[in-house]
């Protein structure tokens, strides 16, 4: 199911439930009911709970957005390091640099076309990707420089392979969900409490009051969807992308 369809259904359901409860509750009120009789303490507590929940929502959104940004940065670092390996290998003999570049291309192609799907579906890396990266490492570390020029290029190449491996590990650690289940329990419970408290203010069936109640519930549903969507940096619609690999290795990732 599309993420946007999920969002639409969630907002529509939240709005429908709130409006239905508001209308049914209003029908049960006596004709002489006066909404101005709502105690001031209830209005104050409703406002305070809404403020506290808004802060919690803001922190949750900031956290998952930061996690998504960090995941995208790991992808960029990995792609850049591999690009440097491919470029710096020009200091080596033709057969050596051809082998290094071929193995780098094979790894990048696998990440873009195969491993990315594994991360999206299962939240983990593929062992085949580890094997291909180890092959690149072996190409670099097993070669013994024949002169000073090659020797000067050796250590930077080793460092870039290590940087790619480190970024790959970080990418794998970011592939799963970032929000613990207890946090989701608090967010959902807080949403129910916050939306439920608006009924303590004796909402009437006027168009203005029903519109505001519906919009408030839709906003809460949208913010929760936003957190859910960002919670899996590689797995949903607004997720980190393989764009750095596509930009730096267009000849490999095309098609």
DRENPA-3360 file (N, C-alpha, C; in nm, 2 decimals, always signed):
BEGIN
1 = XXXXXXXX = +0.08/-0.12/+0.00/+0.00/+0.00/+0.00/+0.09/+0.12/+0.00 ~ +0.05/+0.22/-0.08/+0.13/+0.34/-0.09/+0.13/+0.42/+0.04 ~ +0.25/+0.49/+0.07/+0.25/+0.56/+0.19/+0.15/+0.68/+0.19 ~ +0.13/+0.74/+0.08/+0.04/+0.85/+0.07/-0.11/+0.80/+0.09 ~ -0.14/+0.68/+0.04/-0.27/+0.63/+0.07/-0.29/+0.60/+0.21 ~ -0.18/+0.55/+0.28/-0.19/+0.53/+0.43/-0.22/+0.66/+0.50 ~ -0.15/+0.77/+0.45/-0.17/+0.90/+0.51/-0.31/+0.95/+0.49 ~ -0.36/+0.94/+0.37/-0.50/+0.98/+0.34/-0.60/+0.91/+0.43;
9 = XXXXXXXX = -0.59/+0.78/+0.44/-0.68/+0.70/+0.51/-0.67/+0.73/+0.66 ~ -0.55/+0.75/+0.71/-0.53/+0.78/+0.85/-0.59/+0.91/+0.89 ~ -0.57/+1.02/+0.81/-0.63/+1.15/+0.83/-0.78/+1.14/+0.82 ~ -0.83/+1.07/+0.72/-0.97/+1.07/+0.70/-1.04/+0.99/+0.82 ~ -0.98/+0.88/+0.86/-1.03/+0.81/+0.97/-1.03/+0.89/+1.10 ~ -0.92/+0.96/+1.13/-0.91/+1.04/+1.25/-1.02/+1.15/+1.25 ~ -1.03/+1.21/+1.14/-1.13/+1.32/+1.13/-1.27/+1.27/+1.14 ~ -1.30/+1.15/+1.08/-1.43/+1.09/+1.09/-1.47/+1.05/+1.23;
17 = XXXXXXXX = -1.38/+0.99/+1.30/-1.40/+0.95/+1.44/-1.43/+1.07/+1.53 ~ -1.35/+1.17/+1.52/-1.36/+1.29/+1.60/-1.50/+1.36/+1.57 ~ -1.53/+1.38/+1.45/-1.66/+1.44/+1.41/-1.78/+1.36/+1.45 ~ -1.77/+1.23/+1.44/-1.88/+1.14/+1.48/-1.90/+1.15/+1.63 ~ -1.79/+1.14/+1.70/-1.81/+1.15/+1.85/-1.86/+1.28/+1.89 ~ -1.81/+1.39/+1.82/-1.86/+1.53/+1.86/-2.01/+1.54/+1.83 ~ -2.06/+1.49/+1.72/-2.20/+1.50/+1.69/-2.29/+1.41/+1.78 ~ -2.24/+1.29/+1.81/-2.32/+1.20/+1.90/-2.32/+1.26/+2.04;
25 = XXXXXXXX = -2.21/+1.31/+2.08/-2.21/+1.37/+2.22/-2.30/+1.49/+2.23 ~ -2.30/+1.57/+2.12/-2.39/+1.69/+2.12/-2.53/+1.65/+2.13 ~ -2.57/+1.54/+2.07/-2.71/+1.50/+2.07/-2.76/+1.46/+2.21 ~ -2.67/+1.42/+2.30/-2.70/+1.38/+2.43/-2.70/+1.49/+2.53 ~ -2.66/+1.61/+2.49/-2.66/+1.72/+2.58/-2.80/+1.78/+2.60 ~ -2.84/+1.82/+2.72/-2.97/+1.88/+2.74/-2.98/+2.01/+2.67 ~ -3.10/+2.06/+2.64/-3.12/+2.18/+2.57/-3.07/+2.30/+2.64 ~ -3.07/+2.30/+2.77/-3.03/+2.41/+2.85/-2.88/+2.41/+2.89;
33 = XXXXXXXX = -2.81/+2.32/+2.82/-2.66/+2.31/+2.85/-2.59/+2.44/+2.81 ~ -2.51/+2.49/+2.89/-2.43/+2.61/+2.87/-2.28/+2.58/+2.85 ~ -2.22/+2.59/+2.73/-2.08/+2.55/+2.71/-1.99/+2.65/+2.79 ~ -2.04/+2.77/+2.83/-1.95/+2.86/+2.90/-1.93/+2.82/+3.04 ~ -2.00/+2.71/+3.09/-1.98/+2.66/+3.22/-1.86/+2.57/+3.24 ~ -1.79/+2.55/+3.13/-1.67/+2.46/+3.14/-1.57/+2.52/+3.25 ~ -1.53/+2.44/+3.35/-1.44/+2.50/+3.45/-1.31/+2.55/+3.39 ~ -1.26/+2.65/+3.45/-1.13/+2.71/+3.40/-1.02/+2.61/+3.41;
41 = XXXXXXXX = -1.02/+2.53/+3.52/-0.91/+2.43/+3.54/-0.91/+2.33/+3.42 ~ -1.02/+2.29/+3.36/-1.02/+2.20/+3.25/-0.96/+2.27/+3.13 ~ -1.00/+2.39/+3.10/-0.94/+2.46/+2.99/-0.79/+2.47/+3.01 ~ -0.74/+2.50/+3.13/-0.60/+2.52/+3.16/-0.53/+2.38/+3.14 ~ -0.58/+2.27/+3.19/-0.52/+2.14/+3.18/-0.52/+2.10/+3.03 ~ -0.62/+2.12/+2.96/-0.63/+2.09/+2.82/-0.52/+2.16/+2.74 ~ -0.50/+2.29/+2.77/-0.40/+2.37/+2.70/-0.26/+2.31/+2.74 ~ -0.24/+2.28/+2.87/-0.10/+2.24/+2.91/-0.07/+2.10/+2.85;
49 = XXXXXXXX = -0.17/+2.01/+2.85/-0.14/+1.88/+2.79/-0.11/+1.89/+2.64 ~ -0.19/+1.98/+2.57/-0.16/+2.00/+2.43/-0.02/+2.06/+2.41 ~ +0.02/+2.15/+2.49/+0.16/+2.21/+2.48/+0.26/+2.10/+2.50 ~ +0.25/+2.02/+2.60/+0.35/+1.92/+2.63/+0.35/+1.81/+2.52 ~ +0.24/+1.78/+2.47/+0.24/+1.68/+2.36/+0.30/+1.74/+2.23 ~ +0.27/+1.87/+2.21/+0.33/+1.93/+2.09/+0.49/+1.93/+2.10 ~ +0.54/+1.95/+2.22/+0.69/+1.94/+2.24/+0.74/+1.80/+2.22 ~ +0.66/+1.70/+2.27/+0.70/+1.56/+2.24/+0.70/+1.53/+2.09;
57 = XXXXXXXX = +0.60/+1.57/+2.02/+0.59/+1.55/+1.88/+0.71/+1.62/+1.81 ~ +0.74/+1.74/+1.85/+0.85/+1.81/+1.79/+0.98/+1.74/+1.81 ~ +1.01/+1.69/+1.93/+1.13/+1.62/+1.95/+1.14/+1.49/+1.87 ~ +1.02/+1.42/+1.86/+1.02/+1.30/+1.79/+1.05/+1.32/+1.64 ~ +0.99/+1.43/+1.58/+1.01/+1.46/+1.44/+1.16/+1.50/+1.42 ~ +1.21/+1.58/+1.51/+1.35/+1.62/+1.50/+1.44/+1.50/+1.51 ~ +1.41/+1.40/+1.59/+1.50/+1.28/+1.61/+1.50/+1.20/+1.48 ~ +1.38/+1.17/+1.43/+1.37/+1.08/+1.31/+1.43/+1.15/+1.19;
65 = XXXXXXXX = +1.41/+1.29/+1.18/+1.47/+1.36/+1.07/+1.62/+1.36/+1.07 ~ +1.67/+1.37/+1.20/+1.82/+1.37/+1.21/+1.87/+1.23/+1.17 ~ +1.80/+1.13/+1.21/+1.84/+0.99/+1.17/+1.84/+0.97/+1.02 ~ +1.74/+1.03/+0.96/+1.73/+1.02/+0.81/+1.84/+1.09/+0.75 ~ +1.87/+1.21/+0.80/+1.99/+1.29/+0.74/+2.12/+1.22/+0.76 ~ +2.14/+1.16/+0.88/+2.26/+1.08/+0.91/+2.28/+0.96/+0.81 ~ +2.16/+0.89/+0.79/+2.17/+0.78/+0.69/+2.21/+0.83/+0.55 ~ +2.15/+0.94/+0.51/+2.19/+0.99/+0.38/+2.34/+1.03/+0.37;
73 = XXXXXXXX = +2.39/+1.08/+0.48/+2.53/+1.12/+0.49/+2.62/+1.00/+0.48 ~ +2.58/+0.89/+0.55/+2.66/+0.77/+0.54/+2.67/+0.72/+0.39 ~ +2.56/+0.73/+0.32/+2.56/+0.69/+0.18/+2.65/+0.77/+0.10 ~ +2.65/+0.90/+0.12/+2.74/+1.00/+0.05/+2.88/+0.97/+0.08 ~ +2.92/+0.94/+0.21/+3.06/+0.91/+0.25/+3.10/+0.78/+0.18 ~ +3.02/+0.68/+0.18/+3.06/+0.56/+0.12/+3.08/+0.57/-0.03 ~ +2.99/+0.64/-0.10/+3.01/+0.66/-0.24/+3.13/+0.74/-0.28 ~ +3.15/+0.85/-0.20/+3.27/+0.93/-0.22/+3.40/+0.86/-0.20;
81 = XXXXXXXX = +3.40/+0.78/-0.09/+3.53/+0.70/-0.07/+3.55/+0.60/-0.18 ~ +3.45/+0.53/-0.23/+3.47/+0.44/-0.34/+3.51/+0.51/-0.47 ~ +3.46/+0.63/-0.49/+3.50/+0.71/-0.60/+3.64/+0.75/-0.59 ~ +3.69/+0.78/-0.47/+3.83/+0.81/-0.46/+3.92/+0.69/-0.48 ~ +3.87/+0.57/-0.44/+3.95/+0.45/-0.46/+3.97/+0.43/-0.61 ~ +3.86/+0.45/-0.69/+3.86/+0.43/-0.83/+3.95/+0.53/-0.90 ~ +3.94/+0.65/-0.85/+4.02/+0.76/-0.91/+4.17/+0.75/-0.88 ~ +4.20/+0.73/-0.75/+4.34/+0.72/-0.71/+4.42/+0.60/-0.76;
89 = XXXXXXXX = +4.34/+0.50/-0.80/+4.41/+0.38/-0.85/+4.48/+0.40/-0.98 ~ +4.46/+0.52/-1.04/+4.53/+0.55/-1.16/+4.68/+0.55/-1.15 ~ +4.73/+0.56/-1.02/+4.88/+0.55/-1.00/+4.93/+0.41/-1.02 ~ +4.85/+0.31/-1.02/+4.89/+0.17/-1.03/+4.90/+0.13/-1.18 ~ +4.97/+0.02/-1.21/+4.97/-0.03/-1.34/+4.83/-0.06/-1.40 ~ +4.83/-0.07/-1.53/+4.70/-0.08/-1.60/+4.62/-0.20/-1.55 ~ +4.68/-0.32/-1.54/+4.61/-0.44/-1.50/+4.56/-0.43/-1.35 ~ +4.64/-0.36/-1.27/+4.59/-0.35/-1.13/+4.48/-0.25/-1.11;
97 = XXXXXXXX = +4.49/-0.14/-1.17/+4.38/-0.04/-1.16/+4.26/-0.08/-1.23 ~ +4.27/-0.16/-1.34/+4.15/-0.21/-1.41/+4.08/-0.31/-1.32 ~ +4.16/-0.40/-1.25/+4.09/-0.49/-1.15/+4.02/-0.42/-1.04 ~ +4.09/-0.32/-0.98/+4.03/-0.24/-0.87/+3.90/-0.17/-0.92 ~ +3.91/-0.11/-1.03/+3.79/-0.03/-1.08/+3.68/-0.13/-1.11 ~ +3.71/-0.24/-1.17/+3.61/-0.34/-1.20/+3.54/-0.39/-1.07 ~ +3.61/-0.42/-0.97/+3.56/-0.46/-0.84/+3.48/-0.35/-0.77 ~ +3.52/-0.23/-0.78/+3.45/-0.12/-0.72/+3.31/-0.10/-0.80;
105 = XXXXXXXX = +3.32/-0.11/-0.93/+3.20/-0.10/-1.01/+3.10/-0.22/-0.98 ~ +3.15/-0.33/-0.96/+3.07/-0.45/-0.92/+3.00/-0.43/-0.79 ~ +3.07/-0.37/-0.69/+3.02/-0.35/-0.56/+2.91/-0.24/-0.57 ~ +2.94/-0.13/-0.64/+2.84/-0.02/-0.65/+2.71/-0.07/-0.72 ~ +2.73/-0.15/-0.82/+2.62/-0.20/-0.90/+2.53/-0.29/-0.81 ~ +2.60/-0.37/-0.73/+2.52/-0.46/-0.64/+2.45/-0.38/-0.53 ~ +2.51/-0.28/-0.48/+2.44/-0.20/-0.37/+2.32/-0.13/-0.43 ~ +2.33/-0.07/-0.55/+2.22/+0.01/-0.61/+2.11/-0.09/-0.65;
113 = XXXXXXXX = +2.14/-0.20/-0.72/+2.04/-0.28/-0.78/+1.98/-0.39/-0.69 ~ +2.06/-0.43/-0.59/+2.02/-0.55/-0.51/+2.02/-0.52/-0.36 ~ +2.13/-0.47/-0.31/+2.13/-0.45/-0.16/+2.03/-0.35/-0.11 ~ +2.01/-0.24/-0.19/+1.91/-0.14/-0.15/+1.77/-0.20/-0.13 ~ +1.74/-0.29/-0.21/+1.61/-0.36/-0.20/+1.60/-0.44/-0.07 ~ +1.72/-0.50/-0.03/+1.72/-0.58/+0.09/+1.71/-0.49/+0.21 ~ +1.77/-0.37/+0.21/+1.76/-0.28/+0.32/+1.62/-0.23/+0.33 ~ +1.56/-0.20/+0.22/+1.42/-0.15/+0.22/+1.32/-0.25/+0.28;
121 = XXXXXXXX = +1.34/-0.38/+0.24/+1.24/-0.48/+0.28/+1.27/-0.54/+0.41 ~ +1.40/-0.56/+0.44/+1.44/-0.63/+0.57/+1.52/-0.55/+0.67 ~ +1.56/-0.43/+0.63/+1.63/-0.34/+0.73/+1.77/-0.39/+0.76 ~ +1.84/-0.45/+0.67/+1.97/-0.50/+0.69/+2.05/-0.50/+0.57 ~ +2.18/-0.53/+0.58/+2.27/-0.54/+0.46/+2.27/-0.68/+0.41 ~ +2.33/-0.70/+0.29/+2.34/-0.83/+0.23/+2.48/-0.88/+0.24 ~ +2.50/-1.00/+0.28/+2.63/-1.06/+0.29/+2.71/-1.05/+0.16 ~ +2.64/-1.06/+0.05/+2.71/-1.05/-0.08/+2.78/-0.92/-0.10;
129 = XXXXXXXX = +2.72/-0.81/-0.04/+2.79/-0.68/-0.05/+2.92/-0.68/+0.03 ~ +2.92/-0.74/+0.14/+3.04/-0.75/+0.23/+3.15/-0.82/+0.15 ~ +3.11/-0.93/+0.08/+3.21/-1.01/+0.01/+3.27/-0.92/-0.11 ~ +3.19/-0.84/-0.18/+3.24/-0.76/-0.29/+3.33/-0.65/-0.23 ~ +3.29/-0.59/-0.12/+3.38/-0.49/-0.06/+3.51/-0.55/-0.01 ~ +3.51/-0.66/+0.04/+3.63/-0.73/+0.08/+3.72/-0.76/-0.04 ~ +3.66/-0.79/-0.15/+3.74/-0.81/-0.27/+3.81/-0.68/-0.31 ~ +3.74/-0.57/-0.30/+3.81/-0.44/-0.33/+3.92/-0.41/-0.23;
137 = XXXXXXXX = +3.90/-0.44/-0.10/+4.01/-0.43/+0.00/+4.13/-0.51/-0.04 ~ +4.10/-0.64/-0.08/+4.21/-0.73/-0.11/+4.29/-0.67/-0.23 ~ +4.22/-0.62/-0.33/+4.28/-0.56/-0.45/+4.38/-0.45/-0.41 ~ +4.34/-0.37/-0.31/+4.43/-0.26/-0.27/+4.54/-0.30/-0.18 ~ +4.51/-0.38/-0.08/+4.61/-0.41/+0.02/+4.71/-0.52/-0.03 ~ +4.67/-0.61/-0.12/+4.76/-0.72/-0.16/+4.86/-0.67/-0.26 ~ +4.84/-0.55/-0.32/+4.94/-0.51/-0.42/+5.06/-0.44/-0.35 ~ +5.18/-0.47/-0.39/+5.30/-0.42/-0.34/+5.35/-0.31/-0.43;
145 = XXXXXXXX = +5.36/-0.18/-0.39/+5.40/-0.08/-0.48/+5.54/-0.10/-0.53 ~ +5.57/-0.07/-0.66/+5.70/-0.10/-0.72/+5.79/+0.03/-0.72 ~ +5.74/+0.14/-0.69/+5.82/+0.26/-0.68/+5.76/+0.36/-0.59 ~ +5.83/+0.48/-0.57/+5.78/+0.58/-0.47/+5.65/+0.64/-0.51 ~ +5.62/+0.65/-0.64/+5.50/+0.71/-0.68/+5.38/+0.62/-0.64 ~ +5.39/+0.49/-0.67/+5.29/+0.40/-0.63/+5.28/+0.39/-0.48 ~ +5.40/+0.40/-0.41/+5.40/+0.39/-0.26/+5.32/+0.51/-0.20 ~ +5.33/+0.63/-0.26/+5.26/+0.74/-0.21/+5.11/+0.73/-0.22;
153 = XXXXXXXX = +5.07/+0.65/-0.32/+4.92/+0.63/-0.34/+4.87/+0.52/-0.26 ~ +4.95/+0.43/-0.21/+4.91/+0.31/-0.14/+4.83/+0.34/-0.01 ~ +4.88/+0.42/+0.08/+4.82/+0.45/+0.21/+4.68/+0.52/+0.19 ~ +4.68/+0.63/+0.10/+4.55/+0.69/+0.08/+4.44/+0.60/+0.03 ~ +4.48/+0.50/-0.06/+4.39/+0.40/-0.11/+4.33/+0.31/+0.01 ~ +4.43/+0.27/+0.09/+4.39/+0.19/+0.20/+4.29/+0.26/+0.30 ~ +4.32/+0.39/+0.32/+4.24/+0.47/+0.40/+4.10/+0.49/+0.35 ~ +4.09/+0.51/+0.22/+3.96/+0.53/+0.15/+3.87/+0.40/+0.15;
161 = XXXXXXXX = +3.94/+0.29/+0.14/+3.87/+0.16/+0.15/+3.81/+0.14/+0.30 ~ +3.90/+0.18/+0.39/+3.85/+0.17/+0.53/+3.73/+0.27/+0.56 ~ +3.74/+0.39/+0.50/+3.63/+0.48/+0.51/+3.50/+0.43/+0.45 ~ +3.51/+0.36/+0.33/+3.40/+0.31/+0.27/+3.34/+0.20/+0.36 ~ +3.42/+0.11/+0.41/+3.38/+0.01/+0.50/+3.31/+0.06/+0.62 ~ +3.36/+0.17/+0.68/+3.30/+0.23/+0.80/+3.17/+0.29/+0.77 ~ +3.16/+0.36/+0.65/+3.03/+0.42/+0.61/+2.93/+0.31/+0.58 ~ +2.97/+0.20/+0.52/+2.88/+0.08/+0.50/+2.82/+0.03/+0.62;
169 = XXXXXXXX = +2.91/+0.01/+0.73/+2.87/-0.04/+0.85/+2.76/+0.05/+0.92 ~ +2.79/+0.18/+0.91/+2.70/+0.28/+0.96/+2.56/+0.28/+0.89 ~ +2.57/+0.26/+0.76/+2.45/+0.25/+0.67/+2.37/+0.13/+0.72 ~ +2.43/+0.02/+0.74/+2.36/-0.10/+0.79/+2.29/-0.08/+0.92 ~ +2.36/-0.01/+1.01/+2.30/+0.02/+1.14/+2.19/+0.12/+1.14 ~ +2.18/+0.20/+1.03/+2.07/+0.29/+1.01/+1.95/+0.24/+0.93 ~ +1.97/+0.11/+0.89/+1.87/+0.06/+0.79/+1.73/+0.03/+0.86 ~ +1.74/-0.01/+0.99/+1.61/-0.04/+1.06/+1.54/+0.08/+1.12;
177 = XXXXXXXX = +1.43/+0.05/+1.19/+1.36/+0.16/+1.25/+1.44/+0.22/+1.37 ~ +1.42/+0.34/+1.39/+1.50/+0.41/+1.49/+1.42/+0.44/+1.62 ~ +1.28/+0.44/+1.61/+1.20/+0.47/+1.73/+1.16/+0.35/+1.81 ~ +1.20/+0.34/+1.94/+1.16/+0.22/+2.02/+1.01/+0.21/+2.03 ~ +0.96/+0.09/+2.06/+0.82/+0.06/+2.07/+0.76/+0.14/+2.18 ~ +0.83/+0.16/+2.29/+0.77/+0.24/+2.40/+0.75/+0.38/+2.37 ~ +0.83/+0.44/+2.28/+0.81/+0.57/+2.23/+0.68/+0.58/+2.15 ~ +0.66/+0.49/+2.06/+0.54/+0.48/+1.98/+0.42/+0.47/+2.07;
185 = XXXXXXXX = +0.43/+0.39/+2.17/+0.32/+0.38/+2.26/+0.28/+0.51/+2.33 ~ +0.38/+0.58/+2.37/+0.36/+0.72/+2.42/+0.30/+0.81/+2.33 ~ +0.35/+0.81/+2.20/+0.30/+0.90/+2.10/+0.15/+0.88/+2.07 ~ +0.12/+0.75/+2.05/-0.02/+0.72/+2.01/-0.11/+0.74/+2.13 ~ -0.07/+0.71/+2.25/-0.15/+0.73/+2.37/-0.17/+0.88/+2.39 ~ -0.06/+0.96/+2.37/-0.07/+1.10/+2.39/-0.16/+1.16/+2.28 ~ -0.16/+1.11/+2.16/-0.25/+1.16/+2.06/-0.40/+1.13/+2.10 ~ -0.43/+1.01/+2.15/-0.56/+0.98/+2.19/-0.61/+1.07/+2.31;
193 = XXXXXXXX = -0.52/+1.09/+2.40/-0.55/+1.18/+2.52/-0.57/+1.32/+2.47 ~ -0.48/+1.37/+2.39/-0.49/+1.51/+2.34/-0.62/+1.54/+2.26 ~ -0.65/+1.45/+2.17/-0.77/+1.46/+2.09/-0.89/+1.44/+2.18 ~ -0.89/+1.35/+2.27/-1.00/+1.32/+2.35/-1.03/+1.44/+2.45 ~ -0.93/+1.52/+2.49/-0.96/+1.63/+2.58/-1.04/+1.74/+2.51 ~ -1.04/+1.75/+2.38/-1.12/+1.86/+2.32/-1.27/+1.84/+2.35 ~ -1.31/+1.71/+2.38/-1.45/+1.69/+2.41/-1.49/+1.74/+2.55 ~ -1.39/+1.77/+2.63/-1.42/+1.83/+2.76/-1.46/+1.97/+2.75;
201 = XXXXXXXX = -1.44/+2.03/+2.63/-1.47/+2.17/+2.61/-1.61/+2.19/+2.56 ~ -1.69/+2.09/+2.56/-1.83/+2.10/+2.52/-1.85/+2.15/+2.37 ~ -1.79/+2.08/+2.28/-1.80/+2.12/+2.14/-1.94/+2.12/+2.09 ~ -1.99/+2.22/+2.02/-2.12/+2.23/+1.96/-2.11/+2.18/+1.82 ~ -2.23/+2.16/+1.76/-2.24/+2.12/+1.62/-2.23/+2.23/+1.52 ~ -2.17/+2.34/+1.56/-2.16/+2.45/+1.46/-2.05/+2.42/+1.36 ~ -2.06/+2.48/+1.25/-1.96/+2.44/+1.14/-1.82/+2.48/+1.19 ~ -1.80/+2.59/+1.25/-1.67/+2.64/+1.29/-1.61/+2.54/+1.39;
209 = XXXXXXXX = -1.68/+2.50/+1.49/-1.63/+2.41/+1.59/-1.60/+2.27/+1.54 ~ -1.69/+2.22/+1.46/-1.66/+2.09/+1.39/-1.54/+2.10/+1.30 ~ -1.53/+2.21/+1.23/-1.41/+2.22/+1.13/-1.28/+2.22/+1.21 ~ -1.28/+2.30/+1.32/-1.16/+2.31/+1.40/-1.12/+2.17/+1.46 ~ -1.22/+2.10/+1.51/-1.20/+1.97/+1.57/-1.15/+1.87/+1.46 ~ -1.21/+1.88/+1.34/-1.16/+1.79/+1.24/-1.02/+1.82/+1.19 ~ -0.99/+1.95/+1.18/-0.85/+1.99/+1.14/-0.75/+1.95/+1.24 ~ -0.78/+1.97/+1.37/-0.69/+1.93/+1.48/-0.66/+1.78/+1.47;
217 = XXXXXXXX = -0.76/+1.70/+1.45/-0.73/+1.55/+1.45/-0.65/+1.52/+1.32 ~ -0.68/+1.59/+1.21/-0.60/+1.56/+1.09/-0.46/+1.60/+1.11 ~ -0.43/+1.71/+1.18/-0.30/+1.75/+1.20/-0.22/+1.65/+1.28 ~ -0.29/+1.60/+1.39/-0.22/+1.50/+1.47/-0.19/+1.37/+1.39 ~ -0.28/+1.33/+1.31/-0.26/+1.21/+1.23/-0.15/+1.23/+1.13 ~ -0.14/+1.35/+1.07/-0.03/+1.38/+0.97/+0.10/+1.38/+1.04 ~ +0.11/+1.44/+1.16/+0.24/+1.44/+1.23/+0.29/+1.30/+1.27 ~ +0.19/+1.22/+1.31/+0.23/+1.08/+1.35/+0.27/+1.01/+1.22;
225 = XXXXXXXX = +0.21/+1.03/+1.11/+0.25/+0.97/+0.98/+0.39/+1.01/+0.95 ~ +0.42/+1.14/+0.97/+0.55/+1.19/+0.93/+0.66/+1.12/+1.01 ~ +0.63/+1.11/+1.14/+0.73/+1.04/+1.23/+0.74/+0.89/+1.18 ~ +0.63/+0.83/+1.15/+0.64/+0.69/+1.10/+0.72/+0.68/+0.97 ~ +0.70/+0.77/+0.88/+0.76/+0.76/+0.75/+0.91/+0.79/+0.77 ~ +0.96/+0.88/+0.85/+1.10/+0.91/+0.87/+1.16/+0.80/+0.96 ~ +1.08/+0.72/+1.03/+1.14/+0.63/+1.13/+1.22/+0.52/+1.06 ~ +1.20/+0.49/+0.94/+1.28/+0.39/+0.86/+1.35/+0.47/+0.75;
233 = XXXXXXXX = +1.48/+0.51/+0.78/+1.55/+0.59/+0.68/+1.56/+0.54/+0.54 ~ +1.56/+0.41/+0.52/+1.58/+0.36/+0.39/+1.45/+0.28/+0.34 ~ +1.34/+0.28/+0.42/+1.24/+0.19/+0.39/+1.11/+0.25/+0.34 ~ +1.09/+0.38/+0.34/+0.96/+0.44/+0.31/+0.98/+0.55/+0.21 ~ +0.86/+0.62/+0.18/+0.86/+0.72/+0.08/+0.96/+0.83/+0.09 ~ +0.96/+0.90/+0.21/+1.06/+1.01/+0.23/+1.19/+0.96/+0.29 ~ +1.25/+0.87/+0.22/+1.37/+0.80/+0.27/+1.50/+0.85/+0.21 ~ +1.61/+0.81/+0.27/+1.74/+0.83/+0.21/+1.75/+0.76/+0.07;
241 = XXXXXXXX = +1.82/+0.81/-0.02/+1.83/+0.76/-0.15/+1.97/+0.72/-0.19 ~ +1.98/+0.65/-0.30/+2.11/+0.61/-0.35/+2.17/+0.71/-0.45 ~ +2.12/+0.83/-0.44/+2.16/+0.94/-0.53/+2.32/+0.96/-0.54 ~ +2.39/+0.95/-0.43/+2.54/+0.97/-0.44/+2.60/+0.86/-0.53 ~ +2.55/+0.74/-0.52/+2.61/+0.64/-0.61/+2.57/+0.66/-0.75 ~ +2.45/+0.71/-0.77/+2.40/+0.74/-0.91/+2.48/+0.85/-0.97 ~ +2.52/+0.95/-0.89/+2.59/+1.07/-0.94/+2.73/+1.04/-0.97 ~ +2.80/+0.96/-0.88/+2.94/+0.93/-0.90/+2.97/+0.82/-0.98;
249 = XXXXXXX = +2.88/+0.72/-1.00/+2.90/+0.61/-1.09/+2.79/+0.59/-1.19 ~ +2.76/+0.69/-1.27/+2.65/+0.68/-1.37/+2.66/+0.57/-1.47 ~ +2.79/+0.54/-1.51/+2.81/+0.43/-1.60/+2.77/+0.29/-1.55 ~ +2.78/+0.28/-1.41/+2.76/+0.15/-1.35/+2.61/+0.14/-1.31 ~ +2.55/+0.24/-1.26/+2.42/+0.24/-1.20/+2.31/+0.26/-1.30 ~ +2.34/+0.30/-1.42/+2.24/+0.32/-1.52/+2.17/+0.19/-1.56 ~ +2.04/+0.19/-1.56/+1.97/+0.07/-1.61/+1.94/-0.03/-1.49;
% end
